[in-house]
Amino acid sequence: MNNTKYIAIALIFVVSVLYLLAAPKTDRAQSLGQFVEPVAESIETEFENAMKVPEEKVEVRSTEPIPLSSEQDTVLKENKGPDLEPITQQLALISAAYAAEIQYPPYSKPVSLSNKSYLEPNHFSAVEVPVLDGVHTASLSLVKFRFFYPEPIVVSLNTKLAISNIKYEFYDPTTKQVLAVEQTSSQSLVVKTNKDWPQEIRIKATIDFEQGSDILTADFNFYVPAAHLTAVGIPSSKEADMLIPLVLDVKQAGIYRIRANLYSLDGNIIAALNGKSKLGEGSEELILKAHQSVLTGTDGSYLLKDWVIERMSGYPGEKASFGISEQETIPLAPFDLSTLSKAFYVPSQEEQQRLDFLQQTANQ
């Protein structure tokens, strides 16, 4: 067995985990998917090959190592390189990706139209499943994943089959307590909510098709808003950052993390912004910052949308809760870009140490 090869594979796994931990929690799946998935597949394949037991037994004739001829030694040395080359490339990819990541501060990251998790942070993903013994498919869809009291729940059945009746049951998946039951012959249903509903809710739809009956389920989250974003103040500058003050009416005190996307007035996405602060009850302020590195080439006219207002878990076992913005899209007052310093973002000591480790590992 080529021990060097498998040590390198183990290194890839360790480096991948370190890089995963280095990225902001909300960015991990998106920024690392294209790198970690191939690495994981490579690790799995290599270790499966390593653990295979030969079908034929080999007779051991001597305990002494058999010396290699000069020709065999040359072939062996030539074959070691290609084994490690893909591994080295994967390490280099991880290193390069992290180097690109820390060119920007964690609170102000550039975003493209391909970053769906940023553009649609409250998206519900409908899953097509087989129905009627797998002959056809159907799915339940919701207009979003997180709902807030007192807005109603809108659920739809997606299928090409004719239906005669649907029985919808809304219940707590942990306690099995039934929250609401509705019958309809329509493929869409609007259900009123109650502020006492739990955060995690499951929908069970018993559907009567013309050819028979089947059951579909879907999960969503429900919240009484922990805070309301009521206003956005006039942007100001501090060194290389544009500061955007947010005013919130806080119902539940705690540590809040707010995320929003910065757009130009014509709808082009510029950056994903996030800020975190401990807030008390009542009227509170939290600052979002946009670094000059993401504002280059813009005209100083912006708007914010795609809000995620999260009250983070304060202790083990406590669930996060969420708030809402009174407006989905909020335009900002014009900002003078010339007031910003042109200084580049300097990675923190911790970020630089991670990068140095990744680069050293890739170059070994």
C-alpha positions in Angstrom: 0.0 0.0 0.0 1.2 3.5 -0.8 1.2 5.1 2.7 2.1 8.5 1.3 -0.9 8.5 -0.9 -3.3 7.7 2.0 -1.7 10.2 4.3 -2.3 12.8 1.6 -6.0 11.7 1.3 -6.4 12.1 5.1 -4.8 15.5 4.8 -7.4 16.5 2.2 -10.2 15.5 4.6 -8.7 17.5 7.5 -8.1 20.6 5.3 -11.6 20.4 3.9 -13.0 20.4 7.5 -10.8 23.3 8.5 -11.9 25.3 5.5 -15.5 24.4 6.2 -15.2 25.7 9.7 -13.4 28.8 8.5 -16.3 30.0 6.3 -19.3 31.8 7.8 -22.0 29.5 8.8 -24.5 30.8 6.2 -21.9 30.5 3.4 -20.6 27.1 4.0 -22.8 24.9 1.8 -22.7 27.3 -1.1 -19.0 28.2 -1.1 -17.6 24.8 -0.5 -19.9 22.5 -2.3 -18.0 22.6 -5.6 -14.7 21.8 -3.7 -15.7 19.5 -0.8 -18.0 17.1 -2.8 -15.2 16.1 -5.3 -12.8 15.7 -2.4 -15.3 13.5 -0.4 -15.9 11.3 -3.5 -12.1 10.9 -4.0 -11.6 10.0 -0.3 -14.4 7.5 -0.4 -13.1 5.9 -3.6 -9.5 5.7 -2.4 -10.4 4.2 0.9 -12.7 1.6 -0.7 -9.9 0.6 -2.9 -7.5 0.5 0.0 -9.8 -1.8 2.0 -10.5 -4.3 -0.8 -9.2 -7.8 -0.1 -7.6 -9.6 -3.1 -9.5 -12.6 -4.3 -6.4 -14.7 -4.8 -4.0 -15.6 -2.1 -0.3 -14.9 -2.7 2.2 -17.4 -1.5 4.9 -15.9 0.6 8.3 -17.4 -0.3 10.7 -15.3 1.7 10.6 -12.8 4.6 13.5 -10.8 3.1 12.6 -7.9 0.8 13.3 -8.5 -2.8 15.6 -5.9 -4.2 14.3 -3.9 -7.2 16.2 -3.6 -10.4 17.2 -0.2 -11.6 14.5 -0.3 -14.2 11.8 -1.3 -11.6 12.9 1.4 -9.3 12.6 4.0 -12.0 9.1 2.9 -12.9 8.0 3.0 -9.3 9.3 6.5 -8.8 7.6 7.6 -12.0 4.2 6.1 -10.9 4.2 7.9 -7.5 3.7 11.3 -9.1 0.5 10.7 -10.9 -1.1 9.1 -7.8 -0.5 12.3 -5.8 -1.2 14.8 -8.6 -5.0 14.9 -8.3 -4.7 15.1 -4.5 -2.3 18.1 -4.8 -4.7 19.7 -7.2 -7.6 19.3 -4.8 -5.6 20.8 -2.0 -4.6 23.7 -4.3 -8.2 24.3 -5.2 -9.2 24.5 -1.5 -6.4 26.8 -0.8 -7.2 29.1 -3.7 -10.9 29.2 -2.8 -10.2 30.2 0.8 -7.7 32.9 -0.4 -10.4 34.4 -2.6 -12.9 34.1 0.3 -10.8 36.2 2.7 -10.2 39.0 0.2 -13.5 40.4 1.5 -14.6 40.9 5.1 -17.1 38.4 6.5 -19.7 41.1 6.9 -19.6 42.2 3.2 -19.3 39.6 0.5 -19.9 39.9 -3.3 -22.8 37.9 -4.6 -23.8 36.7 -8.1 -27.1 35.6 -9.6 -26.0 32.0 -9.2 -26.0 32.3 -5.4 -29.6 31.1 -4.9 -29.3 30.6 -1.1 -28.5 34.3 -0.8 -31.1 35.5 -3.3 -33.9 33.4 -1.9 -33.2 32.9 1.8 -36.8 31.9 2.6 -37.3 29.6 -0.4 -39.3 26.4 0.1 -38.1 23.5 -2.1 -40.9 21.2 -3.2 -39.9 17.6 -3.6 -41.6 15.4 -6.3 -42.4 12.0 -4.9 -43.9 8.9 -6.5 -47.7 8.3 -5.9 -50.1 5.5 -6.8 -47.5 2.8 -6.7 -44.9 4.9 -8.5 -46.7 5.4 -11.7 -47.1 9.1 -11.2 -45.5 11.9 -9.2 -46.8 14.8 -7.0 -45.6 17.3 -4.5 -46.8 19.8 -1.9 -45.4 23.3 -2.2 -45.5 26.4 0.0 -45.0 30.0 -0.9 -42.1 30.1 1.5 -40.4 28.1 4.3 -40.8 30.5 7.3 -44.2 31.9 8.0 -45.0 34.6 10.6 -48.1 35.2 12.6 -50.7 36.4 11.7 -50.1 35.7 8.0 -52.0 32.6 6.6 -50.3 29.5 5.3 -50.7 28.9 1.5 -50.2 25.3 0.4 -50.6 23.8 -3.0 -50.7 20.3 -4.5 -48.6 19.9 -7.7 -49.8 17.1 -9.9 -51.2 16.4 -13.4 -53.7 13.9 -12.0 -57.3 14.7 -11.4 -58.3 14.9 -7.8 -61.7 14.7 -6.0 -60.7 15.6 -2.4 -57.7 16.5 -0.2 -57.7 16.3 3.6 -55.0 18.5 5.1 -53.8 18.0 8.6 -51.4 20.5 10.3 -49.7 19.0 13.3 -46.7 19.2 15.6 -44.3 16.5 14.4 -42.8 16.0 18.0 -46.0 15.9 20.1 -48.3 14.8 17.2 -50.8 17.5 18.4 -53.2 18.3 15.6 -53.4 22.1 15.0 -55.8 22.3 12.1 -57.8 20.1 9.7 -59.1 21.3 6.3 -60.9 19.6 3.5 -60.9 20.9 -0.1 -61.4 19.8 -3.7 -59.0 22.5 -4.9 -55.3 22.1 -5.4 -54.6 25.2 -3.3 -55.6 26.0 0.2 -55.2 29.1 2.5 -55.2 28.3 6.3 -55.5 30.8 9.1 -52.8 30.6 11.8 -52.7 30.8 15.6 -50.0 32.5 17.6 -49.8 29.5 19.9 -48.6 27.2 17.1 -45.2 25.6 17.5 -42.2 26.6 15.4 -42.0 23.3 13.6 -45.1 22.1 11.8 -45.8 19.3 9.4 -48.6 19.1 6.8 -50.1 15.7 6.0 -52.2 15.7 2.8 -54.4 12.6 2.2 -55.3 12.9 -1.5 -58.1 11.2 -3.3 -57.1 10.8 -7.0 -59.4 9.3 -9.6 -57.2 6.1 -9.6 -56.8 5.8 -5.8 -55.5 7.6 -2.7 -52.1 8.5 -1.4 -50.4 10.6 1.3 -47.9 13.5 1.0 -46.2 15.5 3.7 -44.3 18.8 3.9 -42.6 20.7 6.8 -42.4 24.4 7.4 -41.5 26.8 10.3 -43.8 29.2 12.0 -42.9 32.2 14.2 -44.4 35.0 16.2 -42.0 37.7 15.1 -39.2 38.2 17.6 -38.5 41.7 16.2 -39.7 44.1 13.5 -37.4 46.1 11.3 -39.1 49.5 11.2 -36.7 51.8 9.5 -33.3 52.2 7.8 -31.2 55.3 8.6 -29.0 57.5 6.3 -25.7 55.7 5.4 -22.5 57.2 6.6 -18.8 56.4 6.1 -16.2 55.1 8.5 -12.8 54.4 7.0 -13.4 51.8 4.2 -17.0 50.9 5.3 -20.4 52.4 4.4 -22.4 52.1 7.6 -26.2 51.4 7.4 -28.1 51.9 10.6 -31.2 49.6 11.1 -33.9 50.5 13.6 -35.8 47.5 15.1 -38.7 47.1 17.5 -37.5 44.2 19.5 -40.0 41.9 21.2 -37.5 39.4 22.5 -34.1 40.5 23.8 -31.1 38.5 22.7 -28.3 38.3 20.2 -29.5 39.2 16.7 -27.9 38.5 13.3 -29.4 40.4 10.4 -28.6 39.6 6.8 -29.7 41.5 3.7 -28.6 41.9 0.1 -27.4 45.2 -1.3 -28.7 46.0 -4.8 -28.3 48.8 -7.3 -31.5 50.7 -8.0 -31.8 48.9 -11.4 -32.0 45.5 -9.5 -28.4 44.2 -9.9 -27.2 42.5 -6.8 -24.0 43.8 -5.3 -23.2 42.2 -2.0 -24.5 40.1 0.9 -24.3 42.1 4.1 -24.6 40.8 7.7 -24.3 42.2 11.2 -24.6 40.8 14.7 -25.4 42.6 18.0 -26.9 42.0 21.4 -30.3 43.9 21.5 -32.6 44.6 24.4 -36.4 45.0 24.2 -37.9 48.1 22.6 -36.4 50.3 20.0 -32.8 49.2 19.2 -30.2 49.9 16.5 -28.0 47.5 14.6 -25.4 48.5 11.9 -24.8 46.8 8.6 -21.5 47.5 6.8 -20.6 47.4 3.2 -16.9 47.4 2.4 -15.5 49.6 -0.4 -14.2 46.5 -2.2 -17.8 45.5 -3.1 -18.9 49.0 -3.9 -16.3 49.7 -6.7 -18.1 50.6 -9.9 -21.4 51.5 -8.3 -23.0 54.9 -8.2 -23.9 55.3 -4.6 -27.7 54.6 -5.0 -28.7 51.4 -3.4 -31.6 49.4 -1.9 -31.7 46.5 0.6 -33.9 43.4 0.4 -34.0 39.6 1.0 -34.0 40.1 4.8 -33.2 37.5 7.4 -33.7 38.8 10.9 -32.5 36.0 13.3 -32.6 35.9 17.1 -29.8 33.4 17.7 -30.0 30.6 20.2 -28.8 31.9 23.6 -28.0 28.5 25.2 -27.9 24.8 24.2 -31.4 23.5 23.4 -32.9 26.9 22.7 -34.2 27.3 19.2 -33.4 30.3 17.1 -36.4 32.6 16.3 -36.9 35.2 13.6 -38.2 38.6 12.9 -39.6 40.4 9.9 -39.1 43.7 8.0 -42.1 46.0 7.6 -41.0 46.5 4.0 -39.6 43.8 1.7 -37.5 46.4 -0.3 -36.0 49.5 1.4 -34.2 52.1 -0.7 -31.2 53.9 0.9 -30.4 57.6 0.8 -27.8 58.5 -1.8 -24.2 57.8 -0.6 -21.0 59.7 -1.5 -18.5 57.0 -2.4 -15.6 59.5 -2.3 -15.9 59.6 1.5 -14.6 56.0 1.8 -11.0 55.0 2.3 -9.7 52.8 -0.6 -8.0 50.5 1.9 -8.2 46.8 1.1 -9.6 44.4 3.7 -6.8 42.8 5.8 -7.5 39.3 6.9 -7.6 38.6 10.6 -4.7 36.8 12.2 -6.9 33.7 12.4 -7.9 33.9 8.8 -4.2 34.3 7.7 -3.1 31.4 9.8 -5.7 29.2 8.2 -4.6 30.3 4.7 -0.9 29.7 5.5 -1.7 26.2 6.7 -3.8 25.5 3.5 -1.1 26.8 1.2 1.7 24.9 3.0 -0.3 21.7 2.8 -1.0 22.2 -0.9 2.7 22.7 -1.6 4.0 19.7 0.3 
